[in-house]
Amino acid sequence: MGKLRLALLAGGRSAEREVSLKSGEQVYQALDKSKYDIRRYDPRDDLERLVREAPELDVALVIMHGRGGEDGSLQGLLDLLGLPYQGSGVLGSALGMNKELSKILYQQAGLKVARALFFNRDEIPPLQEIVDRLGLPVFIKPVNEGSSIGVTKARTVEELEAGLIKAFRHDHRVLVEEFLAGVEVTGGVLGNAKLTALPLVEIVPSSDYAFFDYEAKYLPGASTEICPARLDPELTKKAQEAALTAHRALHCRGYSRTDMIVKDGEVYVLETNTIPGMTATSLFPQAAKAMGLEFPQLLDRLIELALEKP
């Protein structure tokens, strides 16, 4: 049997371009060259070449983050080209990117979520009204961004106002969400019809950071990540079940990673990543390794899942 002809997509135009390029390089280095004939594409520059060469390809690995890569638009193009890819399709990708719709679906699935208000720029209620309803501190987030791009933790009304200005630079719609003080964990899910919950990863940002922001995520040593998370077996199972429920609620496929807060014995779902970070030390690969799946084998498994018929 010959090598699989694999398209490796990384880069793009989103605010997370550099993270995507770094992930793409590590994925390329980890892929078994005896199994795969790899062609690399940067969707910012190479879409025409991808379309032209699609008939010569067997499968795609989409190592993209943010808009234009993780929101369903690129997945739609690959569907039109008839090129299988790992991870969620158009619907699951779009739902995972939209924090408002995903929160609604979590609640319909019986999951607990933080209280939040959503509004466009011309609908902002009086700031004191927001504080009266949600308290302080609060998080301000663009509805359609990832990697904590444009996110602020506000402890005062003045910081709330500044956070709204910052968030609206990234999106036309913003949410303000109550702060939940608890243990932050993330739960990976792997599979198509049969799903496996990965060991939980506990995230402990350095005291230098107010929360797990962009720098805390990607600067080496900025956060401590503990796998498996330091939760008792009952809470561990509860959080893993929440990750599985979130995955199904958003119509995800292949894999996902759901961020959660554990507080007073309850699990609150924050958001789901349909293309988790994919450097060897990213959270999802860490969890897979704790389960006995090394990074190259994880990539093999994602490619196998991509080639399975829906």
C-alpha positions in Angstrom: 0.0 0.0 0.0 1.4 3.4 -1.0 1.6 6.5 1.2 -1.4 8.5 2.0 -1.3 11.8 0.2 -1.9 14.3 3.0 -2.6 18.1 2.9 -1.3 19.9 6.0 -3.1 23.2 6.4 -1.7 25.8 8.8 -1.5 29.6 9.0 -4.4 31.6 7.6 -5.4 35.1 8.4 -6.8 35.0 11.9 -5.4 36.6 15.0 -4.1 33.1 15.8 -2.0 32.8 12.7 1.4 32.4 14.5 0.0 29.8 16.8 -1.3 27.9 13.8 2.0 28.0 12.0 3.9 26.8 15.1 1.5 24.0 15.6 1.6 23.1 11.9 5.4 22.9 12.0 5.4 20.5 15.0 2.7 18.4 13.4 4.8 18.2 10.3 7.9 17.1 12.3 5.9 14.4 14.2 4.1 12.9 11.2 5.5 9.5 10.0 7.0 10.3 6.6 7.0 6.6 5.8 3.2 6.7 5.9 2.4 10.1 4.5 3.3 12.1 1.4 2.8 15.5 2.9 2.0 18.7 1.0 1.8 21.9 3.1 -0.7 24.7 2.4 -1.1 28.1 4.1 -4.8 29.1 3.4 -3.7 32.8 3.4 -1.7 32.2 0.2 -2.3 28.7 -1.1 -6.1 28.2 -1.5 -5.9 28.3 -5.3 -3.2 25.6 -5.3 -5.2 23.5 -2.8 -8.2 23.6 -5.0 -6.1 22.7 -8.1 -4.3 19.8 -6.3 -7.3 18.5 -4.3 -7.9 15.6 -6.8 -4.3 14.4 -6.0 -4.9 14.3 -2.2 -6.4 11.7 0.1 -7.0 13.5 3.4 -6.3 16.9 5.1 -5.1 17.8 8.5 -6.5 21.2 9.4 -4.2 22.8 12.0 -6.0 26.1 12.1 -7.3 28.3 14.9 -9.8 31.2 14.9 -11.8 32.6 12.0 -11.3 31.2 8.5 -10.0 27.9 9.8 -11.9 26.8 12.9 -15.3 28.4 12.2 -16.5 26.1 9.4 -15.6 28.2 6.4 -12.5 26.1 5.5 -14.4 22.9 6.3 -17.0 24.0 3.8 -14.4 24.4 1.1 -12.9 20.9 1.8 -16.4 19.4 1.7 -16.9 21.0 -1.8 -13.6 19.6 -2.8 -14.5 16.1 -1.6 -11.4 16.0 0.7 -11.8 14.3 4.1 -10.4 16.2 7.1 -10.0 15.6 10.8 -12.4 17.1 13.3 -15.8 18.7 13.1 -17.7 19.7 9.9 -19.2 23.0 9.0 -22.0 22.9 11.6 -19.9 21.7 14.6 -17.1 24.1 13.8 -19.4 27.1 13.5 -21.3 26.2 16.7 -18.0 25.7 18.6 -16.7 29.1 17.5 -19.9 31.0 18.5 -19.9 31.3 22.3 -23.5 32.5 22.4 -25.0 29.6 20.4 -22.8 27.0 22.1 -23.9 28.3 25.6 -27.6 27.9 24.5 -26.9 24.3 23.3 -25.0 23.4 26.5 -28.0 24.5 28.6 -30.5 22.6 26.4 -28.3 19.5 27.0 -28.5 19.9 30.7 -25.1 21.4 31.3 -24.4 24.2 33.8 -22.9 27.4 32.4 -21.8 30.7 33.8 -24.5 33.5 33.7 -23.8 35.9 30.8 -25.2 38.8 28.8 -24.9 39.2 25.1 -25.2 42.4 23.0 -24.1 44.3 20.0 -22.3 47.6 20.1 -25.6 49.6 19.9 -27.3 47.5 22.6 -24.9 47.9 25.5 -27.0 48.3 28.7 -25.9 50.8 31.4 -22.7 49.5 33.0 -24.1 49.5 36.5 -27.0 47.3 35.3 -24.4 44.7 34.0 -22.7 44.8 37.4 -26.0 44.5 39.3 -26.9 41.4 37.3 -23.5 39.6 37.1 -21.5 41.1 39.9 -17.7 41.8 39.7 -15.3 40.6 38.5 -16.6 39.6 35.1 -15.1 38.4 31.9 -15.7 40.3 28.6 -15.3 38.2 25.5 -15.8 38.6 21.7 -18.5 36.0 20.8 -16.5 34.7 17.8 -12.8 34.4 18.8 -10.5 31.8 20.3 -7.3 31.6 22.4 -8.6 34.4 24.7 -8.1 37.0 21.9 -9.8 40.2 23.0 -10.8 38.8 26.4 -10.6 41.0 29.6 -11.2 40.3 33.3 -12.8 43.4 34.7 -12.8 44.1 38.5 -14.3 47.6 38.3 -16.8 49.5 36.2 -13.9 51.3 34.6 -12.2 48.1 33.6 -15.6 46.8 32.3 -15.9 49.8 30.0 -12.3 49.4 28.7 -12.9 45.6 28.2 -16.0 46.3 26.1 -14.0 48.6 23.9 -11.3 46.0 23.5 -13.7 43.2 22.7 -15.6 45.2 20.1 -12.4 45.6 18.2 -12.6 41.9 17.5 -16.3 41.2 16.9 -19.6 43.0 16.4 -21.1 40.9 19.2 -19.8 40.5 22.8 -20.6 38.7 25.9 -20.1 39.6 29.6 -19.9 36.6 31.8 -19.9 36.1 35.5 -16.6 35.1 37.1 -16.6 31.6 38.7 -13.9 31.0 41.2 -12.9 27.4 41.0 -10.6 24.8 39.5 -10.1 25.2 35.8 -9.9 22.0 33.8 -10.1 21.0 30.2 -11.5 17.7 28.9 -10.6 16.1 25.6 -12.9 13.8 23.6 -11.6 11.5 20.9 -13.6 9.4 18.4 -16.5 9.4 15.9 -19.4 7.1 16.7 -17.6 5.7 19.7 -16.3 8.5 22.0 -13.5 8.3 24.5 -13.1 10.9 27.3 -9.4 11.7 27.8 -7.8 12.3 31.2 -8.6 15.9 32.4 -5.9 18.6 32.5 -5.9 21.1 35.3 -4.7 24.6 34.4 -3.0 26.8 37.0 -2.0 30.2 35.5 1.0 31.9 37.1 0.2 34.6 39.7 1.5 37.0 37.0 -1.7 36.5 35.0 -5.3 37.4 36.0 -6.6 34.4 34.0 -5.5 31.9 31.3 -5.1 34.6 28.6 -3.2 34.4 25.3 0.2 34.9 26.8 -0.5 32.5 29.7 -1.6 29.9 27.1 1.5 30.1 24.8 4.4 31.5 26.8 6.5 28.6 28.0 6.4 28.4 31.8 3.6 30.9 32.1 1.1 28.3 33.4 1.3 25.0 35.2 -0.7 22.1 33.6 -1.4 19.1 35.7 -2.6 15.8 34.0 -4.5 14.1 35.4 -6.3 16.9 37.2 -6.3 16.9 41.0 -10.0 16.0 41.3 -11.5 13.1 43.2 -12.8 10.2 41.0 -16.5 11.4 41.2 -15.8 14.9 40.1 -13.4 13.6 37.4 -16.1 11.4 36.0 -18.6 14.3 36.2 -16.3 16.7 34.2 -15.5 14.0 31.6 -19.2 13.4 31.1 -19.7 17.1 30.7 -17.0 17.2 28.0 -18.7 14.3 26.2 -22.1 16.0 26.5 -20.7 19.3 25.1 -19.1 17.4 22.2 -22.4 15.8 21.3 -24.5 19.0 21.8 -22.3 20.9 19.3 -22.3 18.1 16.8 -18.6 17.7 17.0 -16.7 15.0 15.2 -13.3 13.4 15.6 -12.1 15.3 18.6 -12.7 18.3 20.8 -11.6 19.9 24.0 -14.0 21.5 26.4 -12.9 24.1 29.0 -14.7 23.9 32.4 -14.7 25.4 35.9 -15.3 23.0 38.8 -16.8 24.9 41.8 -18.5 23.6 44.9 -18.8 20.1 43.5 -20.4 21.3 40.2 -19.0 21.5 36.7 -19.6 24.6 34.6 -18.9 24.4 30.9 -17.2 27.5 29.4 -16.5 26.7 25.7 -15.5 23.9 23.3 -12.5 23.9 21.0 -13.1 22.0 17.8 -9.5 22.2 16.7 -7.5 22.1 20.0 -3.9 23.4 20.0 -1.7 20.7 18.4 1.9 21.3 19.5 3.4 18.3 21.3 3.0 20.1 24.6 -0.6 21.4 24.0 -3.4 20.4 26.3 -5.0 17.8 24.1 -1.8 16.0 23.2 -0.8 16.1 26.9 -4.1 14.3 27.8 -3.7 11.8 25.0 -0.1 11.0 26.2 -1.5 10.4 29.7 -3.7 7.8 28.1 -0.8 6.2 26.4 -1.1 7.9 23.0 2.1 9.6 21.9 1.9 12.6 19.6 2.7 10.8 16.3 0.2 8.1 17.2 -2.4 10.7 18.1 -2.0 12.2 14.6 -2.3 8.8 13.0 -5.6 8.3 15.0 -7.0 11.7 13.9 -6.2 10.8 10.3 -7.9 7.4 10.7 -11.0 9.2 12.1 -11.0 11.7 9.2 -11.2 8.8 6.7 -14.1 7.0 8.5 -17.4 7.5 6.7 -19.7 9.8 8.6 
